[in-house]
Structures are given as C-alpha cells and as structure tokens.
C-alpha cells in the first residue's frame, strides 16, 4: 500500500455507493462516517488493488475499506474493517 492520487476523485468525481454491510458499519459508529467522507474527498489516499479480486483496499489507520469499481466508473464500498478488533 502507499499514498497515491485518489481514484475516486476522477473527472468527474466517481459516484460512491455503500453496500448494506458498509451502511450498517457507518451508522453504528460516527468515526466511520468520517472515513467515508475522507475517502470521497481526499486528493491522495493509501490504497492497493487486490490482485485476485480486483477490489480496491483503502487504508486509514486501523481501518480498511474494501470497494470495487463498477463498469460505469462508480465505486461500491463492500466492507469497512476495523483491524483493531482482530485478536492479536
């Protein structure tokens, strides 16, 4: 992973949609709302593209946001993962 130009901020900006799971995760914690807002507006983000699935994996602190780019250029957020909740 590494900082790079935010692929969501293409010209024109890509539409960002949330799966039911991602919506639930955002509604449960206000901090995650900030993550999505930051993801949608930051000029640079820390991300990589998963070689197997082709999904984008964005990193912000302990959080990972998994999204796919659809044919129309929009991004669909599949999941928000809080790695601090994982057992060590």
N, C-alpha and C positions, 0 to 999 in steps of 0.2 A: 504494500500500500504506500501511497505517497500523495503529497499535495499536488493538485493539477487543476486546470480550468474545469469548472463545474459543468458537466454535460447537460444538466437540466436547464442551464441558462443559455441555451442555444438561441438563435434568432429566427423566429420569435421564440420567447420562452416556452418550453415544453409544458404541457398540462401535467399536473401531478395528482394522481388519484390514490386512494388508500383502500386496501383490502379490508374486509370486516375485522380480521385479526388486528391489523395495524390501527384501525379506527378505535377498537377496544383498548389497545395499549395506550393510545394517545389520550383517550377520555379518562383513563384510570389515573394518569399522572401528568400534571401540568408541565413538568420538566420535559416530557416527551413532545409536547406541543411546540416547545421552543426548538427542539431538534428538527422537527419537520419544517418549521419556519426558516431555520438556519439553512437547512438543506435546499430549500426552494429559492433562497435569495443570496447565498454566499457566492462570491465570484470564484473562489477556489475551495475545493473540498478534498478530503483524504479518502480515496477510493481505489478499488481494483475491480476488474471484471473477472468473475469466476470462469475458469477455462471450461469446466464441464457443463454448467447450466447457461452460461452467457449472462447471468444476472449481475447487476452492479451491487457491490458490497461497500457501503459508505461507513466510515469510522469516525466517531466523535466520542472521545473519552472511552468509557466502558461500554458504550452503545454501538451496535452495528445495525444498519438499516439496509435491508435487502430489497432491491427493486429490479424490475425488468423494464426494458424499453420496448414498447409496442410498435407495430408497423406504422402507426400514424405519428410516431415521434414522442408520444406521451410516455410518462413513467408511471408504473403501477407499483406502489410500495406493498410488498408482500408481507414483511415482518419487521418488527423492531425488537432487537435482542439486547437485554441488559446483561453483559458478561459478568458484572459484579455479583450477580445472583447465582453463578455457577459454583459448584463445590470446588475447592482447591485441592 
